[in-house]
């Protein structure tokens, strides 16, 4: 059970990271600007986009999504373009 749960978490984090980066690139926004808009460091932003970390609070999650005009419901969709 632990392995399955851990795997699902990695998959969700990977989908979130991919969609976050796609949303930023679609707006042709530099990562630095997105980080500033979200109120996080550039290092943290890159961790979000690489899937190494994700927002720890709902407020932080909402700010990250808003920074790149990503609807929260689209963050975990596999088919988000």
Biopython code that builds the backbone (N, CA, C, O; Angstrom):
import numpy as np
from Bio.PDB.StructureBuilder import StructureBuilder

atoms = [
    (1, "UNK", "N", (0.811, -1.188, 0.000)),
    (1, "UNK", "CA", (0.000, 0.000, 0.000)),
    (1, "UNK", "C", (0.861, 1.261, 0.000)),
    (1, "UNK", "O", (0.552, 2.211, -0.719)),
    (2, "UNK", "N", (1.926, 1.289, 0.786)),
    (2, "UNK", "CA", (2.811, 2.445, 0.847)),
    (2, "UNK", "C", (3.407, 2.754, -0.519)),
    (2, "UNK", "O", (3.470, 3.919, -0.911)),
    (3, "UNK", "N", (3.845, 1.738, -1.247)),
    (3, "UNK", "CA", (4.462, 1.941, -2.560)),
    (3, "UNK", "C", (3.460, 2.551, -3.522)),
    (3, "UNK", "O", (3.807, 3.460, -4.276)),
    (4, "UNK", "N", (2.239, 2.076, -3.512)),
    (4, "UNK", "CA", (1.207, 2.605, -4.395)),
    (4, "UNK", "C", (0.926, 4.067, -4.062)),
    (4, "UNK", "O", (0.844, 4.903, -4.962)),
    (5, "UNK", "N", (0.782, 4.374, -2.794)),
    (5, "UNK", "CA", (0.524, 5.739, -2.378)),
    (5, "UNK", "C", (1.671, 6.657, -2.786)),
    (5, "UNK", "O", (1.441, 7.748, -3.308)),
    (6, "UNK", "N", (2.890, 6.220, -2.552)),
    (6, "UNK", "CA", (4.063, 7.010, -2.914)),
    (6, "UNK", "C", (4.117, 7.224, -4.423)),
    (6, "UNK", "O", (4.445, 8.321, -4.877)),
    (7, "UNK", "N", (3.808, 6.218, -5.187)),
    (7, "UNK", "CA", (3.806, 6.318, -6.645)),
    (7, "UNK", "C", (2.744, 7.308, -7.117)),
    (7, "UNK", "O", (2.998, 8.121, -8.006)),
    (8, "UNK", "N", (1.564, 7.237, -6.526)),
    (8, "UNK", "CA", (0.494, 8.164, -6.912)),
    (8, "UNK", "C", (0.865, 9.606, -6.579)),
    (8, "UNK", "O", (0.546, 10.518, -7.342)),
    (9, "UNK", "N", (1.524, 9.816, -5.467)),
    (9, "UNK", "CA", (1.971, 11.161, -5.117)),
    (9, "UNK", "C", (2.979, 11.683, -6.126)),
    (9, "UNK", "O", (2.920, 12.847, -6.522)),
    (10, "UNK", "N", (3.898, 10.830, -6.542)),
    (10, "UNK", "CA", (4.900, 11.248, -7.539)),
    (10, "UNK", "C", (4.227, 11.577, -8.870)),
    (10, "UNK", "O", (4.609, 12.538, -9.539)),
    (11, "UNK", "N", (3.230, 10.787, -9.254)),
    (11, "UNK", "CA", (2.522, 11.032, -10.508)),
    (11, "UNK", "C", (1.784, 12.371, -10.441)),
    (11, "UNK", "O", (1.854, 13.169, -11.376)),
    (12, "UNK", "N", (1.080, 12.615, -9.341)),
    (12, "UNK", "CA", (0.362, 13.887, -9.184)),
    (12, "UNK", "C", (1.325, 15.059, -9.218)),
    (12, "UNK", "O", (1.055, 16.076, -9.857)),
    (13, "UNK", "N", (2.438, 14.917, -8.535)),
    (13, "UNK", "CA", (3.427, 15.999, -8.505)),
    (13, "UNK", "C", (3.993, 16.242, -9.898)),
    (13, "UNK", "O", (4.218, 17.387, -10.288)),
    (14, "UNK", "N", (4.222, 15.171, -10.646)),
    (14, "UNK", "CA", (4.750, 15.287, -12.008)),
    (14, "UNK", "C", (3.751, 15.987, -12.929)),
    (14, "UNK", "O", (4.137, 16.835, -13.734)),
    (15, "UNK", "N", (2.482, 15.636, -12.814)),
    (15, "UNK", "CA", (1.453, 16.274, -13.639)),
    (15, "UNK", "C", (1.337, 17.751, -13.279)),
    (15, "UNK", "O", (1.248, 18.602, -14.164)),
    (16, "UNK", "N", (1.336, 18.055, -11.996)),
    (16, "UNK", "CA", (1.284, 19.447, -11.544)),
    (16, "UNK", "C", (2.458, 20.233, -12.120)),
    (16, "UNK", "O", (2.270, 21.326, -12.654)),
    (17, "UNK", "N", (3.661, 19.684, -12.015)),
    (17, "UNK", "CA", (4.864, 20.357, -12.494)),
    (17, "UNK", "C", (4.779, 20.630, -13.987)),
    (17, "UNK", "O", (5.077, 21.734, -14.443)),
    (18, "UNK", "N", (4.375, 19.631, -14.737)),
    (18, "UNK", "CA", (4.270, 19.785, -16.196)),
    (18, "UNK", "C", (3.244, 20.855, -16.561)),
    (18, "UNK", "O", (3.507, 21.698, -17.418)),
    (19, "UNK", "N", (2.086, 20.826, -15.921)),
    (19, "UNK", "CA", (1.040, 21.793, -16.246)),
    (19, "UNK", "C", (1.410, 23.211, -15.828)),
    (19, "UNK", "O", (1.071, 24.177, -16.512)),
    (20, "UNK", "N", (2.099, 23.328, -14.716)),
    (20, "UNK", "CA", (2.541, 24.643, -14.269)),
    (20, "UNK", "C", (3.518, 25.248, -15.277)),
    (20, "UNK", "O", (3.398, 26.415, -15.650)),
    (21, "UNK", "N", (4.473, 24.450, -15.705)),
    (21, "UNK", "CA", (5.458, 24.943, -16.669)),
    (21, "UNK", "C", (4.803, 25.265, -18.011)),
    (21, "UNK", "O", (5.131, 26.276, -18.633)),
    (22, "UNK", "N", (3.886, 24.419, -18.457)),
    (22, "UNK", "CA", (3.194, 24.678, -19.725)),
    (22, "UNK", "C", (2.394, 25.964, -19.670)),
    (22, "UNK", "O", (2.389, 26.742, -20.624)),
    (23, "UNK", "N", (1.716, 26.188, -18.548)),
    (23, "UNK", "CA", (0.917, 27.409, -18.405)),
    (23, "UNK", "C", (1.814, 28.643, -18.460)),
    (23, "UNK", "O", (1.472, 29.634, -19.105)),
    (24, "UNK", "N", (2.954, 28.582, -17.788)),
    (24, "UNK", "CA", (3.887, 29.710, -17.806)),
    (24, "UNK", "C", (4.435, 29.946, -19.209)),
    (24, "UNK", "O", (4.480, 31.081, -19.683)),
    (25, "UNK", "N", (4.849, 28.873, -19.865)),
    (25, "UNK", "CA", (5.403, 29.000, -21.218)),
    (25, "UNK", "C", (4.354, 29.476, -22.212)),
    (25, "UNK", "O", (4.672, 30.220, -23.140)),
    (26, "UNK", "N", (3.120, 29.058, -22.030)),
    (26, "UNK", "CA", (2.035, 29.484, -22.914)),
    (26, "UNK", "C", (1.854, 30.997, -22.841)),
    (26, "UNK", "O", (1.526, 31.634, -23.842)),
    (27, "UNK", "N", (2.066, 31.568, -21.669)),
    (27, "UNK", "CA", (1.980, 33.016, -21.494)),
    (27, "UNK", "C", (3.286, 33.714, -21.877)),
    (27, "UNK", "O", (3.384, 34.940, -21.822)),
    (28, "UNK", "N", (4.295, 32.916, -22.269)),
    (28, "UNK", "CA", (5.619, 33.426, -22.613)),
    (28, "UNK", "C", (6.177, 34.286, -21.472)),
    (28, "UNK", "O", (6.709, 35.376, -21.685)),
    (29, "UNK", "N", (6.035, 33.757, -20.274)),
    (29, "UNK", "CA", (6.459, 34.462, -19.074)),
    (29, "UNK", "C", (7.744, 33.839, -18.539)),
    (29, "UNK", "O", (7.826, 32.618, -18.402)),
    (30, "UNK", "N", (8.731, 34.644, -18.241)),
    (30, "UNK", "CA", (9.943, 34.098, -17.628)),
    (30, "UNK", "C", (9.627, 33.523, -16.244)),
    (30, "UNK", "O", (8.727, 34.004, -15.555)),
    (31, "UNK", "N", (10.358, 32.515, -15.855)),
    (31, "UNK", "CA", (10.158, 31.890, -14.550)),
    (31, "UNK", "C", (10.337, 32.903, -13.424)),
    (31, "UNK", "O", (9.650, 32.827, -12.406)),
    (32, "UNK", "N", (11.249, 33.842, -13.599)),
    (32, "UNK", "CA", (11.492, 34.849, -12.579)),
    (32, "UNK", "C", (10.243, 35.689, -12.319)),
    (32, "UNK", "O", (9.919, 35.999, -11.172)),
    (33, "UNK", "N", (9.549, 36.053, -13.393)),
    (33, "UNK", "CA", (8.327, 36.849, -13.252)),
    (33, "UNK", "C", (7.232, 36.031, -12.572)),
    (33, "UNK", "O", (6.523, 36.540, -11.704)),
    (34, "UNK", "N", (7.094, 34.781, -12.959)),
    (34, "UNK", "CA", (6.086, 33.914, -12.336)),
    (34, "UNK", "C", (6.360, 33.761, -10.846)),
    (34, "UNK", "O", (5.437, 33.818, -10.033)),
    (35, "UNK", "N", (7.614, 33.568, -10.491)),
    (35, "UNK", "CA", (7.985, 33.428, -9.079)),
    (35, "UNK", "C", (7.644, 34.691, -8.303)),
    (35, "UNK", "O", (7.107, 34.624, -7.197)),
    (36, "UNK", "N", (7.959, 35.839, -8.886)),
    (36, "UNK", "CA", (7.662, 37.112, -8.232)),
    (36, "UNK", "C", (6.160, 37.274, -8.031)),
    (36, "UNK", "O", (5.716, 37.668, -6.953)),
    (37, "UNK", "N", (5.384, 36.974, -9.057)),
    (37, "UNK", "CA", (3.924, 37.084, -8.955)),
    (37, "UNK", "C", (3.361, 36.151, -7.890)),
    (37, "UNK", "O", (2.397, 36.491, -7.204)),
    (38, "UNK", "N", (3.962, 34.980, -7.755)),
    (38, "UNK", "CA", (3.486, 33.989, -6.779)),
    (38, "UNK", "C", (4.009, 34.267, -5.370)),
    (38, "UNK", "O", (3.513, 33.705, -4.394)),
    (39, "UNK", "N", (5.008, 35.132, -5.273)),
    (39, "UNK", "CA", (5.571, 35.452, -3.969)),
    (39, "UNK", "C", (6.507, 34.386, -3.434)),
    (39, "UNK", "O", (6.618, 34.192, -2.224)),
    (40, "UNK", "N", (7.184, 33.691, -4.352)),
    (40, "UNK", "CA", (8.152, 32.660, -3.950)),
    (40, "UNK", "C", (9.493, 32.959, -4.603)),
    (40, "UNK", "O", (9.573, 33.750, -5.543)),
    (41, "UNK", "N", (10.523, 32.335, -4.108)),
    (41, "UNK", "CA", (11.842, 32.528, -4.709)),
    (41, "UNK", "C", (11.914, 31.804, -6.052)),
    (41, "UNK", "O", (11.123, 30.901, -6.327)),
    (42, "UNK", "N", (12.855, 32.206, -6.868)),
    (42, "UNK", "CA", (13.035, 31.537, -8.158)),
    (42, "UNK", "C", (13.442, 30.081, -7.952)),
    (42, "UNK", "O", (13.049, 29.208, -8.726)),
    (43, "UNK", "N", (14.222, 29.821, -6.921)),
    (43, "UNK", "CA", (14.624, 28.441, -6.628)),
    (43, "UNK", "C", (13.408, 27.580, -6.294)),
    (43, "UNK", "O", (13.307, 26.435, -6.737)),
    (44, "UNK", "N", (12.500, 28.132, -5.521)),
    (44, "UNK", "CA", (11.271, 27.397, -5.185)),
    (44, "UNK", "C", (10.437, 27.171, -6.428)),
    (44, "UNK", "O", (9.894, 26.085, -6.631)),
    (45, "UNK", "N", (10.334, 28.208, -7.271)),
    (45, "UNK", "CA", (9.545, 28.058, -8.515)),
    (45, "UNK", "C", (10.103, 26.920, -9.378)),
    (45, "UNK", "O", (9.350, 26.094, -9.894)),
    (46, "UNK", "N", (11.409, 26.889, -9.522)),
    (46, "UNK", "CA", (12.006, 25.820, -10.328)),
    (46, "UNK", "C", (11.756, 24.450, -9.699)),
    (46, "UNK", "O", (11.613, 23.458, -10.415)),
    (47, "UNK", "N", (11.705, 24.387, -8.377)),
    (47, "UNK", "CA", (11.381, 23.117, -7.715)),
    (47, "UNK", "C", (9.944, 22.704, -8.021)),
    (47, "UNK", "O", (9.660, 21.519, -8.200)),
    (48, "UNK", "N", (9.040, 23.681, -8.081)),
    (48, "UNK", "CA", (7.659, 23.369, -8.463)),
    (48, "UNK", "C", (7.610, 22.826, -9.884)),
    (48, "UNK", "O", (6.951, 21.820, -10.145)),
    (49, "UNK", "N", (8.304, 23.489, -10.802)),
    (49, "UNK", "CA", (8.269, 23.083, -12.207)),
    (49, "UNK", "C", (8.991, 21.759, -12.459)),
    (49, "UNK", "O", (8.695, 21.071, -13.436)),
    (50, "UNK", "N", (9.917, 21.404, -11.604)),
    (50, "UNK", "CA", (10.623, 20.136, -11.788)),
    (50, "UNK", "C", (9.947, 18.991, -11.040)),
    (50, "UNK", "O", (10.287, 17.824, -11.233)),
    (51, "UNK", "N", (8.990, 19.337, -10.186)),
    (51, "UNK", "CA", (8.296, 18.307, -9.419)),
    (51, "UNK", "C", (9.007, 17.920, -8.135)),
    (51, "UNK", "O", (8.605, 16.968, -7.466)),
    (52, "UNK", "N", (10.063, 18.649, -7.784)),
    (52, "UNK", "CA", (10.799, 18.350, -6.554)),
    (52, "UNK", "C", (10.064, 18.843, -5.310)),
    (52, "UNK", "O", (10.322, 18.376, -4.201)),
    (53, "UNK", "N", (9.157, 19.778, -5.500)),
    (53, "UNK", "CA", (8.417, 20.361, -4.375)),
    (53, "UNK", "C", (7.086, 20.863, -4.908)),
    (53, "UNK", "O", (6.940, 21.080, -6.111)),
    (54, "UNK", "N", (6.121, 21.048, -4.027)),
    (54, "UNK", "CA", (4.900, 21.719, -4.433)),
    (54, "UNK", "C", (4.392, 22.580, -3.301)),
    (54, "UNK", "O", (4.824, 22.421, -2.159)),
    (55, "UNK", "N", (3.473, 23.498, -3.598)),
    (55, "UNK", "CA", (3.009, 24.427, -2.573)),
    (55, "UNK", "C", (2.511, 23.683, -1.331)),
    (55, "UNK", "O", (1.843, 22.654, -1.433)),
    (56, "UNK", "N", (2.847, 24.221, -0.167)),
    (56, "UNK", "CA", (2.521, 23.543, 1.089)),
    (56, "UNK", "C", (1.178, 23.938, 1.672)),
    (56, "UNK", "O", (0.607, 23.198, 2.472)),
    (57, "UNK", "N", (0.668, 25.093, 1.281)),
    (57, "UNK", "CA", (-0.617, 25.543, 1.805)),
    (57, "UNK", "C", (-1.577, 25.826, 0.654)),
    (57, "UNK", "O", (-1.157, 25.984, -0.493)),
    (58, "UNK", "N", (-2.868, 25.887, 0.971)),
    (58, "UNK", "CA", (-3.854, 26.215, -0.058)),
    (58, "UNK", "C", (-3.630, 27.616, -0.596)),
    (58, "UNK", "O", (-3.773, 27.859, -1.794)),
    (59, "UNK", "N", (-3.278, 28.538, 0.291)),
    (59, "UNK", "CA", (-3.022, 29.914, -0.136)),
    (59, "UNK", "C", (-1.845, 29.977, -1.105)),
    (59, "UNK", "O", (-1.909, 30.656, -2.130)),
    (60, "UNK", "N", (-0.787, 29.274, -0.777)),
    (60, "UNK", "CA", (0.391, 29.256, -1.646)),
    (60, "UNK", "C", (0.045, 28.601, -2.986)),
    (60, "UNK", "O", (0.478, 29.071, -4.038)),
    (61, "UNK", "N", (-0.724, 27.530, -2.945)),
    (61, "UNK", "CA", (-1.166, 26.850, -4.161)),
    (61, "UNK", "C", (-1.971, 27.812, -5.040)),
    (61, "UNK", "O", (-1.763, 27.873, -6.252)),
    (62, "UNK", "N", (-2.887, 28.562, -4.425)),
    (62, "UNK", "CA", (-3.714, 29.514, -5.174)),
    (62, "UNK", "C", (-2.867, 30.621, -5.801)),
    (62, "UNK", "O", (-3.113, 31.013, -6.942)),
    (63, "UNK", "N", (-1.875, 31.126, -5.072)),
    (63, "UNK", "CA", (-0.994, 32.180, -5.611)),
    (63, "UNK", "C", (-0.172, 31.669, -6.785)),
    (63, "UNK", "O", (0.021, 32.385, -7.767)),
    (64, "UNK", "N", (0.313, 30.439, -6.690)),
    (64, "UNK", "CA", (1.104, 29.848, -7.772)),
    (64, "UNK", "C", (0.245, 29.705, -9.031)),
    (64, "UNK", "O", (0.679, 30.045, -10.131)),
    (65, "UNK", "N", (-0.958, 29.205, -8.858)),
    (65, "UNK", "CA", (-1.865, 29.055, -10.008)),
    (65, "UNK", "C", (-2.207, 30.409, -10.622)),
    (65, "UNK", "O", (-2.177, 30.575, -11.841)),
    (66, "UNK", "N", (-2.529, 31.368, -9.769)),
    (66, "UNK", "CA", (-2.901, 32.704, -10.251)),
    (66, "UNK", "C", (-1.749, 33.375, -10.990)),
    (66, "UNK", "O", (-1.974, 34.110, -11.951)),
    (67, "UNK", "N", (-0.536, 33.130, -10.556)),
    (67, "UNK", "CA", (0.638, 33.758, -11.175)),
    (67, "UNK", "C", (0.735, 33.462, -12.663)),
    (67, "UNK", "O", (1.225, 34.292, -13.429)),
    (68, "UNK", "N", (0.273, 32.285, -13.084)),
    (68, "UNK", "CA", (0.360, 31.900, -14.497)),
    (68, "UNK", "C", (-1.025, 31.676, -15.119)),
    (68, "UNK", "O", (-1.156, 31.054, -16.173)),
    (69, "UNK", "N", (-2.050, 32.198, -14.441)),
    (69, "UNK", "CA", (-3.446, 32.077, -14.908)),
    (69, "UNK", "C", (-3.848, 30.626, -15.135)),
    (69, "UNK", "O", (-4.500, 30.299, -16.127)),
    (70, "UNK", "N", (-3.462, 29.777, -14.226)),
    (70, "UNK", "CA", (-3.798, 28.353, -14.298)),
    (70, "UNK", "C", (-4.951, 28.089, -13.351)),
    (70, "UNK", "O", (-4.856, 28.375, -12.157)),
    (71, "UNK", "N", (-6.030, 27.549, -13.869)),
    (71, "UNK", "CA", (-7.168, 27.213, -13.017)),
    (71, "UNK", "C", (-6.772, 26.052, -12.109)),
    (71, "UNK", "O", (-6.196, 25.069, -12.577)),
    (72, "UNK", "N", (-7.073, 26.155, -10.823)),
    (72, "UNK", "CA", (-6.708, 25.071, -9.906)),
    (72, "UNK", "C", (-7.214, 23.705, -10.363)),
    (72, "UNK", "O", (-6.535, 22.699, -10.155)),
    (73, "UNK", "N", (-8.383, 23.651, -10.974)),
    (73, "UNK", "CA", (-8.924, 22.370, -11.422)),
    (73, "UNK", "C", (-8.141, 21.781, -12.600)),
    (73, "UNK", "O", (-8.277, 20.596, -12.908)),
    (74, "UNK", "N", (-7.329, 22.603, -13.252)),
    (74, "UNK", "CA", (-6.526, 22.114, -14.381)),
    (74, "UNK", "C", (-5.129, 21.643, -13.965)),
    (74, "UNK", "O", (-4.402, 21.075, -14.780)),
    (75, "UNK", "N", (-4.754, 21.868, -12.727)),
    (75, "UNK", "CA", (-3.384, 21.565, -12.321)),
    (75, "UNK", "C", (-3.046, 20.085, -12.355)),
    (75, "UNK", "O", (-1.886, 19.723, -12.550)),
    (76, "UNK", "N", (-4.041, 19.220, -12.169)),
    (76, "UNK", "CA", (-3.761, 17.778, -12.136)),
    (76, "UNK", "C", (-4.366, 17.041, -13.333)),
    (76, "UNK", "O", (-4.429, 15.812, -13.332)),
    (77, "UNK", "N", (-4.807, 17.777, -14.347)),
    (77, "UNK", "CA", (-5.359, 17.141, -15.542)),
    (77, "UNK", "C", (-4.231, 16.682, -16.451)),
    (77, "UNK", "O", (-3.326, 17.453, -16.769)),
    (78, "UNK", "N", (-4.289, 15.453, -16.857)),
    (78, "UNK", "CA", (-3.250, 14.907, -17.750)),
    (78, "UNK", "C", (-3.292, 15.549, -19.122)),
    (78, "UNK", "O", (-2.256, 15.681, -19.774)),
    (79, "UNK", "N", (-4.474, 15.951, -19.572)),
    (79, "UNK", "CA", (-4.610, 16.454, -20.938)),
    (79, "UNK", "C", (-4.520, 17.964, -21.040)),
    (79, "UNK", "O", (-4.803, 18.520, -22.101)),
    (80, "UNK", "N", (-4.133, 18.647, -19.961)),
    (80, "UNK", "CA", (-4.016, 20.100, -20.020)),
    (80, "UNK", "C", (-2.963, 20.496, -21.040)),
    (80, "UNK", "O", (-1.870, 19.931, -21.072)),
    (81, "UNK", "N", (-3.308, 21.485, -21.883)),
    (81, "UNK", "CA", (-2.357, 21.915, -22.918)),
    (81, "UNK", "C", (-1.883, 23.317, -22.680)),
    (81, "UNK", "O", (-1.080, 23.837, -23.454)),
]
sb = StructureBuilder()
sb.init_structure("model")
sb.init_model(0)
sb.init_chain("A")
sb.init_seg("    ")
for serial, (resi, resn, name, xyz) in enumerate(atoms, 1):
    if name == "N":
        sb.init_residue(resn, " ", resi, " ")
    sb.init_atom(name, np.array(xyz, "f"), 0.0, 1.0, " ", f" {name:<3s}", serial, name[0])
structure = sb.get_structure()
